[in-house]
Amino acid sequence: MKLPVQLVIRLEAVLSIGTHVIPHPRKAASGGEDAFFANSDAGGVFAIADGVSGWAEKDVNPALFSRELMRNSSNFLNDAEVNRDPQSLLMKAHAATSSIGSATVIIAMLEKTGTLKIASEGDCGLKIIRKGQVMFSIYPQEHYFDCPYQISSEAVGQTYQDALVCSVNLMEGDTIVSGSDGLFDNIFDQEIISIVSESPGVDEAAKALAELARKHSVDVTFDSPYSIEARSRGFDVPWWKKLLGAKLIGGKMDDITVVVAKVKTVAVPEDEGGDIEQQQGNEQGIAVAVASAEQNEE
């Protein structure tokens, strides 16, 4: 008599990823200077690069560096030397980037065990929301106010070794919100929490966050996170305007890139190995994108 076969199931963490990009109003025609990629394979990975606009003063298109950096990051994702390490991926992608320019960048990878690994250089941000609260945040690396660390084509810039590297253990239902500074300069944590909780999915949440950040960015009466931080660092209106009750206020116009990712778990048969994992990935519809604002603007 044959005994029934017992199928051992293990749970693996995966990311459901939504993205949205809105370029700076004056850069809409060219698609802006932000770039990103997202890939839901093997748990999930996403990255954002914000091209430094100062290069335009030297007749260099700042978008070329950020886009090539993201393209290279996507290409090296499964490289043996990278080995699912975001800092190593940043190293390889930066070394392969030949465009002139610089960019702030963040790369995040979810392991199947539920550990999120992050490498961040500059002022792209990332927050993790759990049960209606922000339980983790990445804060900017800066030389001084409004001058972030950046990966550069020039030797004077930072390298992958200067990146902020950390790991966070996630749970099913956690939501990751990441973006360029155009998002976090113009939107408060409580607004992020409200939109995430009210949105039916990650695509809708990413779009709603980007649109609210854009609305705030052009509002000269909005006391934005950027304005509040600037005043705290000593940047304000002239003293004589202060005597009249004035203060530095308003949003900050910029390219806005948003990634929203929700942690889910999937059941995988233990004894089937790689074939089942590959099949599972195909059934989920593995999404790979290397994009700039020109591909997402409405």
N, C-alpha and C positions, 0 to 999 in steps of 0.2 A: 504494500500500500504506500502510495506516495504521500509524503507529508506536505502540507501547504507551505508555499514559499512565503517567508516573511520579508516584506519590503521595508527597508530602513529609510526613513525620510529625514533629511536635515533641512533646516531653515536658513536661507541666505538673504542678506540685506541687499536691496537694489534701490536705485533712485529713479523716481519719475520726475522728469526735468521739463520745465517750461522756460522760455526766454522771450525777451522783448527789448528792442532797441529804438530809441528816438534820438536823432542827431541834434546838435546845436542848431538853432534856427538859421544861423548864417552859414552853416556847413551842410545843410540838408541836401543840396544839389550834388555834393561829392560823397555823401554817405557818412560824414563824420569821421572821427579819428579813433573811435573805439573798435575793438574786434573781440570775438569770442569763439570758443568751440564747445560743443557738448556731445557726449557719447554715453549711451546708456548700457554699453556692454560691460561685462565683468564687474557688476556692482554699480558703476557709474563714475564719470569724471566730467568736470567742466573747468574752463579757464576763461579769464577776462584780461585783456590788455588795453590800457588807455594810453594812446599815443600822446606824447608831450607836445603841446601846440607851439611852444617857443621855437621849434625848428622851422616853422613857416617864415620866420624873420630871416632865415638864411636860405630861402627859396627851396626848402626841402619839404616834401609832403609828409606830415607827421603820421599819416595813416599807413604808409607803406611799411614802416617798421613794425607797428602793432599787428598788422594783418599777416606779415610774413612770420612773425614770432608765433602767432596762433596756428598758422598753417603747419609750421615745423613741429609745434607741440602735438598736434593731431597726428602727424606722420610718425613721430617717435614714440607714440603711446605704448606700443607693444614691443619696443626695442628691449633686447635682453639686458643691456646695461642699465636701462631705466628701472626695470624690475618693480613696477608699480610704486615708484617713489617720486612724489611731486618735485622735490628739489633736484633730483637727478634729471627729471624731464625738463625742468627749467634750464639746467646746465646744457643739455644736448640741444635744445631748441635755440637757445641764445647763441651757442657756438656756430650753429648752422645759418643764422640770420645774417644776410649780407647787406640789407638795406641800411642807409644812414638814418639815424634817429634814436629815440629812446621811448620807453614806456614803463608805466607802472603795471604790475601783473599779479594775478592770484591764480593758483591752481589748486583744485581740491579733488581728491579721489576717495571713494567709498570702498573699503574692503568688504568682502562678503560676510565677514564677522560683525560688521556694523561699526567699524572704526573709520572715522573720517580723517584723512591725512591732508594737511594743508601746507603750502609754501606761498608766502606773500611778500611782495617787494613793493613798498610804497603805500598808496592810499586807496587802493581798491578795498572794499569792505566785505565782511561776511558776518552774518548773525544766524544763530540757531534758536528757533522758537520751539518750546516744549510746553504743552498745556497752557497756552496763553501767555507765556512769559519768555523774554529773551534770557536764555540760560548761558549763552556764550557769544562773545564778540571779538572780532579782529580789529585792532586799532591801528591807525596810520603810523608808518615809519617816515619821519621827516628830518631834514637837515634844519629847517626852520619853518615857520608857518607858510603854507601854500607852496613849499618846495619839498616834495616827497622824494624818497629814495626811488631810483629808476634803473632798469636794465638799459644799457646804452651800447651804441656802436663804437663809442669812444672809450679809451682806456681809463678816463677819469671817472666813469660811471661805476655803479655798483655791479656786483656779480651775483651768481646764484648763492655764493657763500654768505652774502649779507642778508639773505631772505629770512624772514620770520617763519620758523617751522614748528608745527604743533600737531597734535592728534587729539581727537575728541571721540568718546564712545557714544554712539547714537542709539536711539530706540525707535521702534516702529511708530510712525505717526509724527516724528520730529520733522520740522520744516526748516530748510536752509534757504536763507535769502542772501544773495551775493550781488555785488554790483560795482560799477565804477563810481568815482566820487560824485558824479552828477546825480546819482541816486541819494547817497547818504548826506550830501550837503543840503538837500532840499526836502528831507522827509524825516519825521521823528519816529522813534521806536514804537510808540503807541499807535501811530498811523499804520505802520507796517504790520503790527499784530492784528489790528482791526481788519485790514484788507485780506490778510492771509486767512483769518478765521471766517470771513464772509464769502470768500471766493469758492466756486464749485470745483476748481481744479488749478493745477500749477500754471497752465497757460493763461488762464483768466487772471490769476494773481499777479503774474509777471507784467501783464499788460496794464492792469489797474495801478500797480505801483509806479510803473514808468510814466503813465499819464498824470498821476497826482504829482510826481516829482517835476514833470514838465510844467504843470500848472503853477506850482509854487515857484519854480525857477524864474518865471517872468513876472511874478507879483512883487512890485516894489514896496508893498506894505506888509509883506509876510516876514515875520521875524524868524528867519530860517536857522537851522543848525549851523550853517556856515557863518551867518552874521553874528550869532551868539558867540561862536568860537573866536571869530575875529576880534570882537570887543574884549573878550577875556584875555587876548594876547596883546592888547594895547592898540589895535587898529580901530579907529573910530573917526567920526567927523571932526573938523577943527574945533578948538575950544570955544570959539565964539558962537558956533552953532549949538554947542552943548548948553551954553547959557540960555539959549532960546528953547531948550528942551528937546533938541534933535539928537538922534543917535544913528549909527550905521545900521541899516535895516534892509531887508529885501532878500529874494532868492538869488541863486547863482546860476546863470545860463551856462549850459555845458552839454556835451554828449551824455546820454543816459542809457546805460546798459544794465539790464536786470536778469538775473537767473534765480528762479525759484525751484527748489528740488525737495520732494517729499520722500521720506524713507518708508519703504514697504518691505515685506518679507515674502519670499516665494519658497515653496516646498520643492526640494530636489531629491530624487532617489539616490541613496548613498552608493549603491553598487553599480551604477551605470557609468559613472565617471564623466569624462570630457564630452562624450557623444550627447548625453542628455543635456549637459550644460550648453552645448552649442545649439541643440534643438530648442532649448528653453529660450535662448537669446533670440533665435529666429522668430519664435512665436511671439515674443514681446515686441518685435519690430524694432531692432536695434537702430537707433537714430544717431547719425554722425553729422555734425555741421561745423563748418568754418565760415563765419559770417561777419559782416560789418553792417553798419546802420543802413546802408542802401538796400539791403535785402529785407529789412523789417519795417521800414517806414511806411506809414499808411498815407 
